[in-house]
Amino acid sequence: MISEFDDSLHDLIRRRWTIYMCGRRAEPDAIAAVDARATWADVVVLRGHDDAAAYRTCLRPGDNPLCPARIVWHYVSDAELTLWAVLNIQPDAVATVPYPVPDSCRIPEIRCRPLTILPGRPGRLDSAPQQRRR
C-alpha cells in the first residue's frame, strides 16, 4: 500500500506533516498524517486508493488529534480527492458547533503495532547530506 502513496507522503512530509504508519512499515494497515497548529489539527487517514478520510479538530493542551471526540470539518472519498481537500482547506473552514467524529474518520488502526512515526521536516527527501570539502 505504501508505494501507491509515495509522492503524497513525500509532499506531506515536506509540508511538515507528521506521518504515522499503523502496523508494519512495508505494508501498513493505515497511514495517518497530522498537521497540528496551535488551536487545531488537520488529519488525513489513508487506508487504500479508494478509502480515505480527512478531518479538522480543535486542540487543547494534551489533546491527541488522532483520537478526537469532536471535529469541525471532514471529508471522505478516494485518496487523491481526500488529499486535495485537506491540503486546500481554508483555515476558517469550520462548523459553528463541533460534531461527533463519523466512523469513517476514526482510526482504530492507530493501536496497531509496530507504529512508525515520521516527523515532518522541510526540504527535499531525496537529497543526501552534502559532504564538506577540505
DRENDOMAR-895524 format. One line per field, with one value per residue (C-alpha): residue number from 1; y, z negated, x; residue in one letter. Coordinates in steps of 0.02 Angstrom, whole numbers. Last residue first. Layout:
<rs>
k = [NUM ...]
Y = [Y ...]
Z = [Z ...]
X = [X ...]
r = [A ...]
</rs>
This chain:
<rs>
k = [134 133 132 131 130 129 128 127 126 125 124 123 122 121 120 119 118 117 116 115 114 113 112 111 110 109 108 107 106 105 104 103 102 101 100 99 98 97 96 95 94 93 92 91 90 89 88 87 86 85 84 83 82 81 80 79 78 77 76 75 74 73 72 71 70 69 68 67 66 65 64 63 62 61 60 59 58 57 56 55 54 53 52 51 50 49 48 47 46 45 44 43 42 41 40 39 38 37 36 35 34 33 32 31 30 29 28 27 26 25 24 23 22 21 20 19 18 17 16 15 14 13 12 11 10 9 8 7 6 5 4 3 2 1]
Y = [1006 987 954 814 860 759 654 729 625 700 879 1015 1041 910 813 684 503 394 205 107 -77 -113 -74 39 180 58 108 275 357 461 335 311 494 601 688 872 1037 1188 1331 1209 1252 1321 1466 1399 1361 1182 1153 1017 927 926 875 732 675 685 579 453 413 497 558 740 812 978 1037 879 802 669 668 517 555 739 689 827 869 1058 1098 1061 1086 950 952 795 686 518 390 229 205 204 117 151 331 440 629 742 931 999 1147 1275 1299 1201 1015 946 760 612 440 286 128 -60 -32 -141 -100 -4 -147 -85 92 208 380 530 703 846 968 1021 921 773 794 802 648 556 607 551 382 346 196 131 123 0]
Z = [-146 -60 -167 -117 -73 -155 -29 64 91 -47 10 -117 -269 -401 -455 -589 -529 -660 -641 -746 -770 -819 -778 -903 -775 -666 -761 -668 -665 -512 -429 -596 -595 -734 -839 -798 -837 -825 -702 -577 -514 -360 -440 -400 -220 -161 -12 -78 -160 0 116 1 -4 185 215 77 126 32 -143 -200 -375 -465 -646 -740 -906 -1024 -941 -937 -808 -859 -1035 -1157 -1297 -1282 -1183 -1001 -883 -753 -564 -465 -323 -257 -135 -50 138 151 -17 -203 -203 -352 -342 -494 -508 -681 -779 -912 -897 -736 -706 -529 -554 -436 -459 -361 -380 -393 -350 -223 -225 -389 -478 -575 -581 -488 -569 -467 -542 -423 -393 -215 -151 -249 -164 9 -25 -83 74 189 102 87 205 136 -41 0]
X = [1926 1760 1610 1496 1319 1183 1088 941 786 682 698 673 566 532 381 411 399 315 315 190 229 98 -80 -172 -179 -277 -435 -427 -599 -642 -759 -849 -902 -825 -957 -992 -907 -1025 -1001 -929 -756 -671 -575 -401 -452 -450 -335 -220 -367 -471 -329 -281 -463 -480 -324 -359 -539 -680 -722 -711 -724 -743 -768 -723 -772 -704 -534 -418 -283 -278 -224 -272 -148 -166 -324 -347 -493 -516 -506 -545 -488 -542 -476 -531 -516 -326 -311 -323 -263 -312 -290 -283 -292 -257 -324 -278 -89 -67 -53 -34 -62 -43 -119 -69 -171 -145 38 131 318 303 215 65 -2 117 100 160 192 152 296 244 393 323 154 234 339 183 87 228 245 58 45 210 138 0]
r = [R R R Q Q P A S D L R G P R G P L I T L P R C R I E P I R C S D P V P Y P V T A V A D P Q I N L V A W L T L E A D S V Y H W V I R A P C L P N D G P R L C T R Y A A A D D H G R L V V V D A W T A R A D V A A I A D P E A R R G C M Y I T W R R R I L D H L S D D F E S I M]
</rs>
